[in-house]
Amino acid sequence: MDSDSPDFDFDPSEFAEEEAHLYDEYEQNAETAILETISQQQVVTDRELKVRLERKFFPWIIGRVVNRLIADGSVRIIHPPGRKGGMGTPDNFYLDVSADYETLLKLILRKKRVSVYINSLLTRVSPAGFFAEEVFESAFNSLRFKIHGTEVSEFRGKKVTGVPGKQPPNLDFVIEKDDIIYGVDVKNWIKYEFDSIRNVMSKVDLAVQLGIIPFICARYVDKGTFFKVVNIPGIVYSYETLILPPEFQTLAEEARSLLGYPVFVGEIFPQHKLDFINRLHDIMLKKLHG
């Protein structure tokens, strides 16, 4: 045996097989969770199912597994009456194969209505579309961050690259505290899929181009993207709860009870959320300055 060789047999295929086994187990667990959730809720929208299970499984894994369950006849997919697509209208509802559609129709239509209203609030053309940014701006002011600007694409002589002839991409805020400057972007989304990662990383890249620390504030970010940003180094505040204005309290309660959406209603974050933002800054301060 070569003197540089280890004193044990090494077979790379064993590691590949183990990785495949773990992945299969992950999808099997997702399958169980999907069937249990559908059974408990009677009927779920595609987005509802992914949000209810997002803390345990990536949304795109849920999508792939539920499609397999539909194909093998374990889950039934239905499309409710009315306009299809557009304005966030959910097209796909999942129910148990033994469930009675007529019995569940009223519940299906309620879930459809609440989904449409929530999705319409999260668009840029809605008055509530910028509300989460306002809540974060208030939080940063309360925590004594200096806000250098909003919708920033240029900072201290550096500019982001964009498409010629179009408005350059921008960050929601540039803020500073303890001589650390952050490029902040807020993602108050309920929909998160694999292509959302590109959206997050494009904002991270803008901060890097401006020579500042990326600070992503998002309702949800997958773990892989979370660690990718943190290792840049950057900050990710995955705040979990959809942020809605007080005027939509009733809608928020329906979204919680019908769809299982985590929702925060209010103009000012509670103290524990403010404390957590400060803690994230303190961690970055220690990381950069010891």
FENQUIQUI-V124278 format. One record per pair of residues at least 24 apart in sequence whose ideal C-beta (glycine too) atoms are under 10 Angstrom apart, sorted by the first residue. I is the first residue (numbers start at 1). J is the second residue. D is the distance in Angstrom with one decimal. If there is no record, write none. Layout:
# FENQUIQUI-V124278
i=I j=J d=D
i=I j=J d=D
This chain:
# FENQUIQUI-V124278
i=23 j=61 d=9.5
i=26 j=56 d=9.5
i=26 j=57 d=7.5
i=26 j=58 d=9.2
i=26 j=61 d=7.3
i=26 j=65 d=9.6
i=27 j=57 d=8.8
i=27 j=61 d=6.7
i=27 j=62 d=9.9
i=27 j=64 d=7.8
i=27 j=65 d=5.6
i=27 j=68 d=8.4
i=28 j=65 d=8.9
i=29 j=56 d=7.7
i=29 j=57 d=7.6
i=29 j=61 d=9.9
i=29 j=65 d=9.6
i=30 j=56 d=7.8
i=30 j=57 d=4.7
i=30 j=58 d=8.8
i=30 j=61 d=5.6
i=30 j=62 d=6.2
i=30 j=64 d=8.7
i=30 j=65 d=4.7
i=30 j=66 d=8.7
i=30 j=68 d=10.0
i=30 j=69 d=9.8
i=31 j=57 d=9.9
i=31 j=62 d=9.7
i=31 j=65 d=5.3
i=31 j=66 d=8.6
i=31 j=68 d=7.8
i=31 j=69 d=6.5
i=31 j=74 d=8.3
i=31 j=75 d=9.7
i=32 j=65 d=9.8
i=33 j=57 d=6.7
i=33 j=62 d=8.3
i=33 j=65 d=9.0
i=34 j=61 d=10.0
i=34 j=62 d=6.6
i=34 j=65 d=6.1
i=34 j=66 d=5.6
i=34 j=68 d=9.8
i=34 j=69 d=6.4
i=34 j=74 d=9.0
i=34 j=75 d=7.3
i=34 j=94 d=8.1
i=35 j=65 d=9.9
i=35 j=66 d=9.6
i=35 j=69 d=7.2
i=35 j=74 d=6.9
i=35 j=75 d=7.4
i=35 j=94 d=9.9
i=35 j=96 d=8.2
i=37 j=62 d=9.5
i=37 j=94 d=9.1
i=37 j=260 d=8.7
i=38 j=66 d=8.8
i=38 j=69 d=8.9
i=38 j=74 d=9.4
i=38 j=75 d=6.4
i=38 j=76 d=9.2
i=38 j=94 d=5.6
i=38 j=95 d=6.4
i=38 j=96 d=5.8
i=38 j=97 d=9.8
i=38 j=99 d=8.6
i=39 j=95 d=9.5
i=39 j=96 d=6.1
i=39 j=98 d=9.9
i=39 j=99 d=9.3
i=40 j=260 d=9.9
i=41 j=94 d=9.3
i=41 j=95 d=9.0
i=41 j=96 d=10.0
i=41 j=107 d=9.1
i=41 j=111 d=9.2
i=41 j=258 d=9.0
i=41 j=259 d=9.1
i=41 j=260 d=7.6
i=42 j=95 d=6.7
i=42 j=96 d=7.6
i=42 j=99 d=6.5
i=42 j=100 d=9.9
i=42 j=103 d=8.7
i=42 j=104 d=5.9
i=42 j=107 d=6.5
i=42 j=108 d=9.3
i=43 j=76 d=9.4
i=43 j=78 d=8.1
i=43 j=80 d=9.6
i=43 j=93 d=5.5
i=43 j=94 d=7.0
i=43 j=95 d=4.4
i=43 j=96 d=8.5
i=43 j=99 d=7.0
i=43 j=101 d=9.0
i=43 j=103 d=9.8
i=43 j=104 d=5.0
i=43 j=105 d=9.3
i=43 j=107 d=6.0
i=43 j=108 d=5.6
i=43 j=111 d=7.1
i=44 j=75 d=9.8
i=44 j=90 d=9.7
i=44 j=92 d=9.5
i=44 j=93 d=6.9
i=44 j=94 d=5.4
i=44 j=95 d=7.7
i=44 j=108 d=9.9
i=44 j=111 d=7.8
i=44 j=258 d=10.0
i=44 j=259 d=8.2
i=44 j=260 d=8.5
i=45 j=80 d=9.4
i=45 j=89 d=10.0
i=45 j=90 d=4.2
i=45 j=91 d=8.9
i=45 j=92 d=7.0
i=45 j=93 d=5.7
i=45 j=94 d=7.9
i=45 j=108 d=8.8
i=45 j=111 d=5.7
i=45 j=112 d=7.5
i=45 j=114 d=9.4
i=45 j=115 d=5.7
i=45 j=258 d=9.5
i=45 j=259 d=7.0
i=46 j=77 d=9.0
i=46 j=90 d=6.3
i=46 j=91 d=7.7
i=46 j=92 d=4.4
i=46 j=93 d=7.7
i=46 j=94 d=7.2
i=46 j=115 d=9.7
i=46 j=191 d=9.8
i=47 j=88 d=8.8
i=47 j=90 d=6.3
i=47 j=92 d=9.1
i=47 j=111 d=10.0
i=47 j=115 d=6.8
i=47 j=118 d=9.2
i=47 j=119 d=8.4
i=47 j=190 d=6.5
i=47 j=191 d=6.2
i=47 j=192 d=9.4
i=47 j=193 d=9.9
i=47 j=259 d=7.8
i=47 j=261 d=8.8
i=48 j=90 d=8.0
i=48 j=93 d=8.9
i=48 j=94 d=9.0
i=48 j=111 d=7.0
i=48 j=114 d=9.7
i=48 j=115 d=7.6
i=48 j=190 d=9.5
i=48 j=255 d=9.5
i=48 j=258 d=8.2
i=48 j=259 d=4.5
i=48 j=260 d=6.1
i=48 j=261 d=7.7
i=49 j=75 d=9.8
i=49 j=92 d=9.3
i=49 j=93 d=9.6
i=49 j=94 d=6.4
i=49 j=259 d=9.7
i=49 j=260 d=9.1
i=50 j=190 d=9.3
i=50 j=191 d=8.4
i=50 j=192 d=7.7
i=50 j=193 d=8.4
i=50 j=220 d=9.7
i=51 j=190 d=6.5
i=51 j=191 d=9.0
i=51 j=192 d=8.6
i=51 j=219 d=9.5
i=51 j=220 d=8.1
i=51 j=242 d=9.1
i=51 j=255 d=9.8
i=51 j=259 d=7.2
i=51 j=260 d=6.3
i=51 j=261 d=5.9
i=51 j=262 d=7.9
i=52 j=259 d=8.2
i=52 j=260 d=4.5
i=52 j=261 d=8.8
i=52 j=262 d=9.9
i=53 j=260 d=9.4
i=54 j=192 d=7.2
i=54 j=219 d=9.7
i=54 j=220 d=5.9
i=54 j=222 d=8.6
i=54 j=240 d=9.4
i=54 j=262 d=9.6
i=55 j=220 d=8.9
i=55 j=240 d=8.5
i=55 j=262 d=9.8
i=58 j=192 d=8.9
i=58 j=193 d=9.3
i=58 j=194 d=8.0
i=58 j=222 d=5.6
i=58 j=223 d=8.4
i=58 j=224 d=8.5
i=59 j=191 d=8.4
i=59 j=192 d=5.5
i=59 j=193 d=5.8
i=59 j=194 d=8.0
i=59 j=196 d=8.5
i=59 j=220 d=8.4
i=59 j=222 d=8.0
i=60 j=192 d=9.0
i=60 j=193 d=5.8
i=60 j=194 d=4.5
i=60 j=195 d=9.2
i=60 j=196 d=9.5
i=60 j=197 d=9.8
i=60 j=222 d=8.9
i=61 j=194 d=9.6
i=63 j=92 d=9.8
i=63 j=193 d=7.6
i=63 j=194 d=9.0
i=66 j=92 d=8.9
i=66 j=94 d=6.3
i=67 j=92 d=9.9
i=69 j=94 d=8.4
i=69 j=97 d=9.7
i=70 j=94 d=7.7
i=70 j=97 d=9.7
i=73 j=97 d=6.5
i=76 j=101 d=8.5
i=78 j=104 d=8.9
i=78 j=105 d=9.5
i=78 j=108 d=7.5
i=79 j=108 d=10.0
i=80 j=105 d=7.9
i=80 j=108 d=5.1
i=80 j=109 d=6.4
i=80 j=111 d=8.6
i=80 j=112 d=5.3
i=81 j=105 d=8.5
i=81 j=108 d=9.0
i=81 j=109 d=8.0
i=81 j=112 d=9.1
i=82 j=109 d=8.1
i=82 j=112 d=7.1
i=82 j=113 d=9.6
i=82 j=116 d=9.5
i=83 j=116 d=9.3
i=86 j=116 d=9.4
i=87 j=115 d=10.0
i=87 j=116 d=5.9
i=87 j=117 d=9.5
i=87 j=119 d=6.8
i=87 j=120 d=5.7
i=87 j=123 d=8.3
i=88 j=115 d=6.5
i=88 j=116 d=5.6
i=88 j=117 d=8.6
i=88 j=118 d=7.4
i=88 j=119 d=2.3
i=88 j=120 d=6.0
i=88 j=121 d=9.2
i=88 j=122 d=7.7
i=88 j=123 d=7.9
i=88 j=190 d=9.0
i=88 j=191 d=8.4
i=89 j=113 d=9.6
i=89 j=115 d=7.3
i=89 j=116 d=5.3
i=89 j=119 d=7.8
i=89 j=120 d=9.6
i=90 j=114 d=9.8
i=90 j=115 d=4.8
i=90 j=116 d=7.7
i=90 j=119 d=8.4
i=90 j=259 d=9.6
i=107 j=258 d=8.0
i=110 j=254 d=7.8
i=110 j=258 d=6.2
i=110 j=259 d=9.8
i=111 j=254 d=9.3
i=111 j=255 d=9.7
i=111 j=258 d=5.4
i=111 j=259 d=6.3
i=113 j=251 d=9.8
i=113 j=254 d=8.6
i=113 j=258 d=9.3
i=114 j=251 d=6.9
i=114 j=252 d=9.8
i=114 j=253 d=9.9
i=114 j=254 d=4.8
i=114 j=255 d=5.6
i=114 j=256 d=9.9
i=114 j=257 d=9.2
i=114 j=258 d=5.5
i=114 j=259 d=6.3
i=114 j=261 d=8.8
i=115 j=190 d=9.0
i=115 j=255 d=8.3
i=115 j=258 d=8.8
i=115 j=259 d=6.7
i=115 j=261 d=9.3
i=117 j=248 d=8.2
i=117 j=251 d=5.6
i=117 j=254 d=8.4
i=117 j=255 d=8.3
i=118 j=190 d=6.5
i=118 j=242 d=7.6
i=118 j=244 d=8.1
i=118 j=248 d=8.8
i=118 j=251 d=6.9
i=118 j=252 d=8.6
i=118 j=254 d=8.8
i=118 j=255 d=5.4
i=118 j=259 d=7.7
i=118 j=261 d=7.0
i=118 j=263 d=8.7
i=119 j=190 d=7.2
i=119 j=191 d=7.9
i=121 j=188 d=9.5
i=121 j=190 d=9.7
i=121 j=242 d=9.1
i=121 j=244 d=6.6
i=121 j=245 d=8.3
i=121 j=248 d=6.7
i=121 j=251 d=7.8
i=121 j=252 d=9.8
i=121 j=255 d=9.9
i=122 j=188 d=6.6
i=122 j=189 d=6.7
i=122 j=190 d=6.5
i=122 j=191 d=8.3
i=122 j=219 d=9.9
i=122 j=242 d=8.0
i=122 j=243 d=9.8
i=122 j=244 d=9.1
i=127 j=245 d=8.1
i=127 j=247 d=9.2
i=128 j=188 d=9.2
i=128 j=243 d=9.0
i=128 j=244 d=6.6
i=128 j=245 d=5.4
i=128 j=247 d=8.2
i=128 j=248 d=7.0
i=129 j=188 d=8.6
i=130 j=172 d=9.1
i=130 j=186 d=9.1
i=130 j=188 d=9.3
i=131 j=186 d=9.9
i=131 j=188 d=7.7
i=131 j=243 d=6.5
i=131 j=244 d=7.1
i=131 j=245 d=5.1
i=131 j=246 d=9.9
i=131 j=247 d=9.8
i=131 j=248 d=9.4
i=131 j=267 d=8.3
i=132 j=172 d=9.3
i=132 j=186 d=5.2
i=132 j=187 d=8.4
i=132 j=188 d=3.5
i=132 j=189 d=9.4
i=132 j=217 d=8.1
i=132 j=218 d=9.8
i=132 j=219 d=8.4
i=132 j=239 d=9.0
i=132 j=242 d=8.4
i=132 j=243 d=4.2
i=132 j=244 d=8.6
i=132 j=245 d=9.6
i=132 j=264 d=9.4
i=133 j=172 d=5.3
i=133 j=173 d=7.8
i=133 j=184 d=9.0
i=133 j=185 d=9.2
i=133 j=186 d=4.9
i=133 j=188 d=7.9
i=133 j=217 d=9.0
i=133 j=243 d=9.3
i=134 j=186 d=9.5
i=134 j=243 d=9.3
i=134 j=245 d=9.0
i=134 j=267 d=7.5
i=135 j=186 d=8.6
i=135 j=188 d=8.8
i=135 j=217 d=9.7
i=135 j=239 d=9.8
i=135 j=243 d=5.6
i=135 j=244 d=9.8
i=135 j=245 d=9.1
i=135 j=264 d=8.4
i=135 j=266 d=7.7
i=135 j=267 d=6.4
i=135 j=268 d=7.3
i=135 j=269 d=6.4
i=135 j=273 d=9.5
i=136 j=172 d=7.7
i=136 j=173 d=7.5
i=136 j=175 d=9.5
i=136 j=184 d=7.2
i=136 j=185 d=9.9
i=136 j=186 d=5.4
i=136 j=188 d=9.1
i=136 j=215 d=9.9
i=136 j=217 d=5.8
i=136 j=237 d=9.0
i=136 j=239 d=9.0
i=136 j=243 d=8.6
i=136 j=269 d=8.2
i=136 j=277 d=8.6
i=137 j=172 d=8.5
i=137 j=173 d=6.8
i=137 j=175 d=9.1
i=137 j=184 d=9.2
i=137 j=186 d=9.1
i=138 j=267 d=7.0
i=138 j=268 d=6.0
i=138 j=269 d=7.7
i=138 j=274 d=9.8
i=139 j=217 d=9.2
i=139 j=237 d=10.0
i=139 j=268 d=7.8
i=139 j=269 d=5.0
i=139 j=273 d=7.3
i=139 j=274 d=5.9
i=139 j=277 d=6.2
i=139 j=278 d=9.7
i=140 j=173 d=7.0
i=140 j=175 d=5.3
i=140 j=176 d=9.8
i=140 j=177 d=8.5
i=140 j=182 d=9.2
i=140 j=184 d=7.7
i=140 j=215 d=9.8
i=140 j=217 d=9.9
i=140 j=274 d=9.6
i=140 j=277 d=7.8
i=140 j=281 d=10.0
i=141 j=175 d=9.5
i=142 j=268 d=7.8
i=142 j=269 d=8.1
i=142 j=271 d=9.7
i=142 j=274 d=6.1
i=142 j=277 d=9.3
i=142 j=278 d=9.8
i=143 j=175 d=9.4
i=143 j=177 d=7.4
i=143 j=269 d=9.8
i=143 j=274 d=6.1
i=143 j=275 d=9.2
i=143 j=277 d=6.1
i=143 j=278 d=5.6
i=143 j=281 d=7.8
i=144 j=177 d=6.6
i=144 j=178 d=9.7
i=144 j=278 d=9.4
i=145 j=173 d=8.7
i=145 j=175 d=4.3
i=145 j=176 d=6.5
i=145 j=177 d=4.6
i=145 j=178 d=9.5
i=145 j=180 d=9.6
i=145 j=181 d=10.0
i=145 j=182 d=8.0
i=145 j=184 d=9.1
i=145 j=215 d=10.0
i=145 j=277 d=8.8
i=145 j=278 d=9.5
i=145 j=281 d=8.0
i=146 j=174 d=9.3
i=146 j=175 d=6.5
i=146 j=176 d=4.5
i=146 j=177 d=6.8
i=146 j=181 d=9.0
i=147 j=173 d=6.0
i=147 j=174 d=7.5
i=147 j=175 d=5.3
i=147 j=176 d=8.2
i=147 j=184 d=9.2
i=148 j=173 d=7.9
i=148 j=174 d=4.3
i=148 j=175 d=6.7
i=148 j=176 d=6.3
i=148 j=181 d=7.4
i=148 j=182 d=9.6
i=148 j=183 d=9.8
i=148 j=212 d=9.4
i=149 j=173 d=7.2
i=149 j=174 d=5.3
i=149 j=175 d=9.1
i=150 j=174 d=8.2
i=150 j=175 d=9.9
i=150 j=184 d=9.4
i=152 j=183 d=7.1
i=152 j=184 d=9.1
i=152 j=185 d=10.0
i=152 j=206 d=8.6
i=152 j=207 d=9.6
i=152 j=210 d=7.5
i=152 j=212 d=9.3
i=153 j=206 d=7.5
i=153 j=209 d=9.3
i=153 j=210 d=8.4
i=154 j=210 d=7.8
i=155 j=181 d=8.0
i=155 j=183 d=7.9
i=155 j=206 d=9.9
i=155 j=207 d=9.4
i=155 j=209 d=9.4
i=155 j=210 d=4.6
i=155 j=211 d=7.7
i=155 j=212 d=6.8
i=156 j=181 d=8.7
i=156 j=210 d=7.8
i=156 j=211 d=7.5
i=156 j=212 d=8.8
i=157 j=210 d=9.6
i=157 j=211 d=9.3
i=158 j=209 d=6.6
i=158 j=210 d=5.0
i=158 j=211 d=5.6
i=158 j=212 d=8.8
i=159 j=209 d=7.8
i=159 j=210 d=8.0
i=160 j=202 d=10.0
i=160 j=205 d=8.3
i=160 j=206 d=5.0
i=160 j=207 d=9.1
i=160 j=208 d=9.6
i=160 j=209 d=4.9
i=160 j=210 d=6.6
i=161 j=205 d=9.1
i=161 j=206 d=9.0
i=161 j=209 d=6.7
i=162 j=206 d=9.5
i=168 j=206 d=9.0
i=169 j=202 d=6.9
i=169 j=203 d=8.0
i=169 j=205 d=9.0
i=169 j=206 d=5.9
i=169 j=209 d=9.6
i=170 j=203 d=9.2
i=170 j=206 d=7.2
i=171 j=203 d=6.5
i=171 j=204 d=9.9
i=171 j=206 d=5.4
i=171 j=207 d=6.3
i=171 j=209 d=10.0
i=171 j=210 d=7.6
i=171 j=212 d=8.6
i=171 j=214 d=8.8
i=171 j=215 d=8.9
i=172 j=203 d=8.6
i=172 j=215 d=9.7
i=172 j=217 d=8.4
i=173 j=215 d=8.3
i=173 j=217 d=9.3
i=174 j=207 d=8.6
i=174 j=210 d=7.5
i=174 j=212 d=6.5
i=174 j=215 d=9.6
i=175 j=212 d=9.3
i=175 j=213 d=9.8
i=175 j=215 d=7.6
i=175 j=281 d=9.6
i=176 j=212 d=8.8
i=176 j=213 d=9.9
i=177 j=278 d=9.0
i=177 j=281 d=6.0
i=177 j=282 d=9.9
i=177 j=284 d=9.6
i=177 j=285 d=8.4
i=178 j=281 d=7.4
i=178 j=282 d=8.9
i=178 j=284 d=9.1
i=178 j=285 d=5.5
i=178 j=288 d=9.4
i=178 j=289 d=8.4
i=179 j=285 d=9.0
i=179 j=288 d=9.2
i=179 j=289 d=8.6
i=180 j=212 d=8.7
i=180 j=213 d=6.2
i=180 j=215 d=9.6
i=180 j=235 d=9.8
i=180 j=281 d=7.2
i=180 j=284 d=6.2
i=180 j=285 d=6.3
i=180 j=287 d=9.8
i=180 j=288 d=6.6
i=180 j=289 d=8.6
i=181 j=207 d=9.3
i=181 j=210 d=8.6
i=181 j=211 d=8.2
i=181 j=212 d=4.5
i=181 j=213 d=6.6
i=181 j=215 d=9.7
i=182 j=207 d=7.5
i=182 j=212 d=6.1
i=182 j=213 d=4.8
i=182 j=214 d=7.5
i=182 j=215 d=4.0
i=182 j=216 d=9.9
i=182 j=234 d=8.5
i=182 j=235 d=7.0
i=182 j=280 d=9.9
i=182 j=281 d=8.3
i=182 j=284 d=8.2
i=183 j=207 d=3.2
i=183 j=208 d=8.3
i=183 j=209 d=9.0
i=183 j=210 d=5.8
i=183 j=211 d=9.2
i=183 j=212 d=4.7
i=183 j=213 d=7.0
i=183 j=214 d=5.8
i=183 j=215 d=6.4
i=183 j=216 d=9.3
i=183 j=234 d=8.9
i=184 j=212 d=9.5
i=184 j=213 d=9.5
i=184 j=214 d=8.5
i=184 j=215 d=4.5
i=184 j=216 d=7.8
i=184 j=217 d=6.3
i=184 j=235 d=8.8
i=184 j=237 d=9.3
i=185 j=214 d=8.0
i=185 j=215 d=7.6
i=185 j=216 d=5.9
i=185 j=217 d=7.1
i=185 j=218 d=8.2
i=186 j=215 d=9.7
i=186 j=216 d=8.4
i=186 j=217 d=4.7
i=186 j=218 d=7.4
i=186 j=219 d=9.3
i=186 j=237 d=9.4
i=186 j=239 d=9.3
i=186 j=243 d=8.7
i=187 j=216 d=6.9
i=187 j=217 d=7.0
i=187 j=218 d=3.7
i=187 j=219 d=6.6
i=187 j=220 d=8.2
i=187 j=221 d=7.8
i=187 j=238 d=9.7
i=187 j=239 d=9.7
i=188 j=217 d=8.5
i=188 j=218 d=7.9
i=188 j=219 d=5.8
i=188 j=239 d=8.8
i=188 j=241 d=9.5
i=188 j=242 d=6.5
i=188 j=243 d=5.2
i=188 j=244 d=8.8
i=188 j=264 d=9.9
i=189 j=218 d=7.0
i=189 j=219 d=5.9
i=189 j=220 d=7.2
i=189 j=221 d=9.9
i=189 j=242 d=8.3
i=190 j=219 d=7.1
i=190 j=220 d=8.3
i=190 j=242 d=5.8
i=190 j=255 d=8.8
i=190 j=259 d=9.0
i=190 j=261 d=6.5
i=190 j=262 d=9.6
i=190 j=263 d=9.5
i=191 j=219 d=10.0
i=191 j=220 d=9.4
i=192 j=218 d=8.3
i=192 j=219 d=8.0
i=192 j=220 d=4.9
i=192 j=221 d=7.7
i=192 j=222 d=7.4
i=192 j=225 d=9.8
i=193 j=222 d=9.9
i=194 j=222 d=8.7
i=196 j=220 d=8.5
i=196 j=221 d=8.3
i=196 j=222 d=8.3
i=196 j=225 d=8.4
i=197 j=221 d=8.4
i=197 j=222 d=6.9
i=197 j=224 d=7.8
i=197 j=225 d=5.1
i=197 j=228 d=8.6
i=198 j=225 d=9.7
i=199 j=225 d=9.9
i=200 j=225 d=5.6
i=200 j=226 d=9.3
i=200 j=228 d=8.9
i=200 j=229 d=7.3
i=200 j=236 d=8.4
i=201 j=225 d=7.1
i=201 j=228 d=7.4
i=201 j=229 d=7.9
i=203 j=229 d=9.5
i=204 j=228 d=8.2
i=204 j=229 d=5.6
i=204 j=232 d=6.8
i=204 j=234 d=6.2
i=204 j=236 d=9.3
i=205 j=232 d=10.0
i=207 j=232 d=8.7
i=207 j=234 d=7.2
i=208 j=232 d=7.2
i=208 j=234 d=8.6
i=213 j=281 d=9.8
i=213 j=284 d=6.6
i=213 j=287 d=9.9
i=213 j=288 d=8.2
i=215 j=277 d=9.4
i=215 j=280 d=8.1
i=215 j=281 d=8.9
i=215 j=284 d=8.6
i=217 j=243 d=9.9
i=217 j=277 d=8.4
i=217 j=280 d=9.7
i=219 j=243 d=7.7
i=219 j=261 d=9.7
i=219 j=262 d=8.0
i=219 j=263 d=9.8
i=219 j=264 d=9.4
i=220 j=262 d=9.4
i=230 j=280 d=9.9
i=230 j=283 d=9.3
i=230 j=284 d=9.5
i=230 j=287 d=9.3
i=233 j=283 d=9.5
i=233 j=284 d=6.8
i=233 j=287 d=5.8
i=233 j=288 d=7.4
i=234 j=284 d=8.4
i=235 j=277 d=9.0
i=235 j=280 d=5.1
i=235 j=281 d=7.6
i=235 j=283 d=8.0
i=235 j=284 d=5.9
i=235 j=287 d=9.9
i=236 j=280 d=8.4
i=237 j=273 d=8.9
i=237 j=276 d=7.2
i=237 j=277 d=6.4
i=237 j=279 d=9.9
i=237 j=280 d=6.0
i=239 j=264 d=7.9
i=239 j=269 d=8.7
i=239 j=273 d=6.9
i=239 j=276 d=8.3
i=239 j=277 d=9.0
i=240 j=264 d=8.6
i=240 j=273 d=9.9
i=241 j=265 d=9.1
i=241 j=273 d=8.9
i=243 j=267 d=9.6
i=243 j=269 d=8.9
